Amino acid sequence: MKPFPQLSFISLLILPFLATAAESPLHPEDLAIVRRIAEREKLDAPPVAEPPGQNAPRASAGRVKFSAKADGAASRRVLYAHHDAQGRVVGLLGNGPTLCNEAFGWVAALPELRVIRIDHNTPVPRSPVPKEQYDGTGIIALKDGKLEELGIGHAFSNAGMAAAAQLPSLKKIHIFHSLVTDEGTAHLKGHAMLEDVQFDTAGRPQIGPATYVTLATLPRLKRVAMHETFVKWEDGFSHLQPLASQIEAISLVKTLILPADLERLNTEFPKARFTTATLAEVSENAYRSNQLLKWSTPEAANYLRSFTATAKPSPKP
């Protein structure tokens, strides 16, 4: 009997990967790309195949979870690769630094990618990595792809918005706690496919009248969300009045608005479904509330201040 051939050192290194690739529901080509992202961001825990979960992309048949071993079971740094029945990645969802500008170049090779939703896409605190590596400019690599939804924030900048505006298939863009201002949103002017736009500003005065003017140029706009900010009718939503017949939803989660302005919105957008916030919800975060008091109109600031002055502190547990 011939002796069993010895495995080379290289073989020993690649065998675990080959076994994982064979067992993974992801297409081998897509798995290699997602693994490359995970390795760069040190998401080194063993990948776990899971059901799609809530708010999954439409075509998702399941997802593979990549997380950081050092963070333990409750890791907040996580990347979910949602896949269709053929194992092709249709969505990348996650939290923490996940998609640097270079990684968007790798992601461009995912042929069926439709959705990207990454929260806190910025270097971790005290990291030596420059924030500019996560400013979103690398998104331009997806301009010939099928991306329909982009949700991203934090280090995402006006330059990143300029890149995102060049994605012709984009239907939904949600930008949260980012560096984007009116200057960045101006790049969306006249986008032919955008239907759903959301900005969460953490109370900061980044999104103003100029953004509403830009949104009024979007021929397919149906849903508008202005979260964690201050909104008004005059020189605000009034710019969207020409689109009143097509606006289906207006969301004002944790957003300050005077009662008279909210009543005007309901009158001017009769087809829209509204989601609004109580003053308790607006003021529950001290940083956001203090920011709003600095730049909202005097009347709105007094309206919020009158509530915070009379609100009773929550009882201690």
C-alpha positions in Angstrom: 0.0 0.0 0.0 1.3 3.4 -0.9 1.7 5.9 2.0 -0.9 8.7 2.1 0.8 11.7 0.5 1.8 14.5 2.9 -0.2 17.7 2.6 1.9 20.7 1.7 1.9 23.7 4.0 -0.1 25.7 1.4 -2.7 23.0 1.2 -3.2 23.1 4.9 -3.8 26.9 4.7 -6.4 26.7 1.9 -8.3 23.6 3.0 -10.4 25.4 5.7 -11.4 28.0 3.1 -12.4 25.4 0.5 -14.5 23.6 3.1 -16.2 26.8 4.1 -16.8 27.8 0.5 -18.4 24.4 -0.2 -20.7 24.7 2.7 -21.6 28.4 2.3 -24.9 29.3 0.6 -23.1 32.2 -1.1 -21.9 31.7 -4.7 -18.1 31.1 -4.6 -17.3 34.3 -6.5 -19.5 36.4 -4.2 -18.2 34.7 -1.1 -14.6 35.6 -2.1 -15.5 39.3 -2.4 -17.4 39.4 1.0 -14.6 37.5 2.7 -12.2 40.1 1.4 -14.2 42.9 3.0 -14.5 40.9 6.3 -10.7 40.3 6.4 -10.0 43.9 5.8 -12.3 45.0 8.7 -11.2 42.1 10.9 -14.7 40.5 11.0 -12.9 37.3 11.9 -15.6 35.2 13.7 -16.7 32.1 11.7 -19.4 33.1 9.2 -22.9 32.0 10.1 -25.8 31.2 7.7 -29.1 32.6 8.9 -32.7 33.2 7.7 -33.2 36.6 6.0 -34.6 38.3 9.1 -36.6 41.5 9.2 -36.3 44.3 6.6 -34.4 42.0 4.2 -34.0 42.9 0.6 -36.8 41.6 -1.6 -34.9 38.8 -3.3 -33.2 37.6 -0.1 -33.5 33.8 0.5 -31.1 34.0 3.5 -28.0 35.8 4.8 -24.5 35.0 6.0 -23.3 36.9 9.1 -19.7 38.1 9.4 -18.8 39.6 12.8 -15.8 40.4 15.0 -14.6 37.6 17.2 -13.1 40.0 19.7 -16.4 41.7 20.3 -18.1 38.5 21.4 -21.6 37.3 20.7 -23.1 40.7 20.9 -20.8 42.3 18.4 -22.0 45.6 17.0 -19.5 45.4 14.1 -21.3 43.1 11.7 -21.9 42.5 8.0 -24.8 40.6 6.6 -24.5 39.3 3.1 -28.1 38.6 1.8 -28.3 36.2 -1.1 -30.9 35.0 -3.5 -31.8 31.4 -4.3 -28.7 31.1 -6.5 -26.4 32.3 -3.8 -25.8 35.7 -5.4 -25.4 38.6 -3.0 -28.4 40.9 -3.4 -27.8 43.0 -0.3 -25.0 44.1 2.1 -26.4 45.2 5.5 -24.5 45.9 8.6 -23.1 48.2 11.3 -19.6 49.6 11.9 -16.7 50.3 9.5 -17.5 48.0 6.6 -17.2 49.6 3.2 -14.2 51.8 2.7 -13.8 53.5 -0.7 -11.5 50.7 -1.9 -14.1 48.0 -0.9 -16.7 49.6 -3.2 -14.4 48.6 -6.1 -14.6 45.0 -4.9 -18.4 45.2 -4.4 -18.8 46.4 -8.0 -18.1 42.8 -9.0 -21.3 41.5 -7.3 -23.6 41.1 -10.3 -26.9 41.1 -8.5 -26.3 43.6 -5.7 -29.4 45.8 -5.2 -29.2 47.1 -1.6 -26.5 48.6 0.6 -27.4 49.6 4.2 -24.5 50.2 6.5 -24.8 52.2 9.8 -21.8 53.7 11.5 -19.6 53.3 8.4 -16.7 55.2 9.8 -13.4 54.2 11.6 -13.9 53.1 15.2 -12.9 55.7 17.9 -9.2 56.3 18.3 -8.5 54.5 15.0 -5.5 55.7 13.0 -7.5 55.2 9.8 -8.5 58.5 8.2 -12.3 59.1 7.9 -11.7 60.1 4.3 -11.3 56.4 3.4 -15.0 56.0 4.2 -16.4 59.2 2.7 -18.3 57.3 0.0 -16.4 58.5 -3.0 -15.7 54.9 -3.9 -19.4 54.4 -4.7 -18.7 55.7 -8.2 -17.4 52.1 -8.9 -21.1 51.0 -8.9 -22.3 53.3 -11.6 -22.7 50.4 -14.1 -24.3 48.1 -11.6 -27.9 47.4 -10.4 -27.9 49.2 -7.0 -31.4 50.5 -6.1 -31.0 51.3 -2.4 -28.2 53.1 -0.5 -28.4 53.6 3.2 -25.2 55.0 4.7 -23.9 57.7 7.0 -21.3 59.1 9.4 -18.2 59.6 7.4 -20.3 59.9 4.2 -19.6 63.3 2.7 -20.7 65.7 0.0 -18.2 64.1 -2.3 -19.8 60.8 -1.6 -23.2 62.2 -2.4 -21.8 63.4 -5.7 -20.7 59.9 -6.5 -24.0 58.3 -5.4 -25.9 60.8 -7.6 -24.2 59.1 -10.6 -25.8 55.7 -10.0 -28.6 55.7 -12.6 -30.5 52.7 -11.1 -30.8 54.3 -7.6 -34.4 54.5 -6.3 -33.9 55.0 -2.6 -31.2 56.9 -0.7 -31.1 57.2 3.1 -28.4 59.3 4.6 -28.0 59.4 8.4 -25.8 61.2 10.9 -23.5 62.1 8.0 -21.3 65.1 6.8 -23.7 65.8 4.0 -25.1 69.3 3.6 -27.2 71.2 1.0 -24.1 71.4 -1.1 -24.0 67.6 -1.3 -27.7 67.0 -1.9 -27.6 69.4 -4.9 -25.9 66.6 -6.8 -29.2 64.7 -6.8 -30.9 67.4 -9.0 -33.0 65.8 -11.7 -32.2 62.2 -10.8 -34.5 60.2 -13.0 -35.2 57.2 -10.8 -35.1 58.4 -7.1 -38.4 57.7 -5.4 -37.5 57.6 -1.7 -35.2 60.1 0.1 -34.4 60.3 3.8 -32.0 62.4 5.9 -31.3 62.0 9.6 -29.2 64.9 10.9 -29.0 64.3 14.7 -30.4 67.8 15.2 -27.7 69.6 13.3 -28.6 72.3 10.7 -27.2 70.5 7.7 -30.2 70.2 5.5 -32.0 73.5 4.6 -34.2 75.1 2.0 -31.8 74.3 -0.8 -32.3 70.6 -0.3 -36.1 70.9 -0.7 -35.5 72.9 -3.9 -33.4 70.0 -5.2 -35.9 67.4 -4.2 -38.6 69.2 -6.2 -36.6 68.4 -9.3 -37.0 64.6 -8.8 -39.7 63.5 -11.3 -40.5 60.2 -9.5 -40.3 61.3 -5.8 -42.9 59.6 -3.7 -41.5 59.4 -0.1 -39.7 62.0 1.9 -38.2 61.6 5.4 -36.7 64.3 7.4 -35.6 62.8 10.7 -34.0 64.3 13.9 -34.2 67.9 12.5 -36.4 71.0 12.4 -38.8 71.4 9.5 -41.3 74.1 8.5 -43.7 74.9 5.7 -42.4 78.2 4.4 -39.1 77.9 2.5 -39.2 74.2 3.4 -41.8 71.7 2.4 -43.5 74.5 0.4 -40.9 73.8 -2.3 -42.4 70.3 -2.8 -45.9 71.6 -3.4 -45.7 71.0 -7.1 -45.3 67.3 -6.4 -48.2 67.1 -4.0 -50.2 64.7 -6.2 -47.4 62.1 -6.2 -46.1 62.3 -2.6 -47.2 59.1 -0.8 -45.5 59.4 2.5 -43.8 62.1 4.7 -41.9 60.9 7.7 -40.9 63.3 10.5 -39.5 60.9 13.1 -37.9 62.7 16.1 -38.4 66.0 14.2 -39.5 69.4 15.5 -42.4 71.0 13.7 -44.8 73.7 14.8 -48.5 72.5 15.0 -49.6 75.1 12.4 -46.9 73.9 9.9 -47.9 70.3 10.4 -51.6 71.2 9.8 -50.5 73.0 6.6 -48.6 69.9 5.5 -51.6 67.7 6.0 -53.7 70.2 3.9 -51.2 70.6 1.0 -50.3 66.9 0.8 -53.7 65.1 1.0 -52.5 61.8 -0.4 -49.5 61.5 1.9 -49.3 59.1 4.9 -47.7 61.0 7.8 -45.4 59.8 10.5 -44.7 62.4 13.2 -43.1 62.7 16.6 -44.2 63.9 20.0 -42.2 66.6 21.8 -41.2 64.0 24.3 -39.6 62.0 21.4 -37.9 65.1 20.0 -36.4 66.0 23.3 -35.5 62.5 24.6 -31.9 63.0 23.4 -30.2 66.0 25.1 -27.7 66.5 22.3 -30.3 66.6 19.6 -32.6 68.8 21.6 -29.8 71.3 22.4 -28.8 71.5 18.7 -32.4 72.2 17.6 -32.7 75.0 20.2 -29.6 76.7 18.6 -30.9 77.0 15.0 -34.7 76.5 14.8 -36.8 79.6 14.6 -37.4 81.5 17.8 -41.0 80.3 17.9 -40.1 76.7 17.4 -37.3 76.9 20.0 -39.8 78.4 22.5 -42.3 75.6 21.7 -39.6 73.0 22.4 -38.2 74.8 25.4 -41.7 75.1 27.0 -42.0 71.3 26.9 -38.6 70.6 28.3 -39.1 73.1 31.1 -42.3 71.4 32.3 -41.4 67.7 31.5 -40.9 65.6 34.6 -37.7 63.5 34.7 -38.3 59.8 34.3 -38.4 57.9 37.6 -35.3 55.9 38.4 -35.7 52.2 37.9 
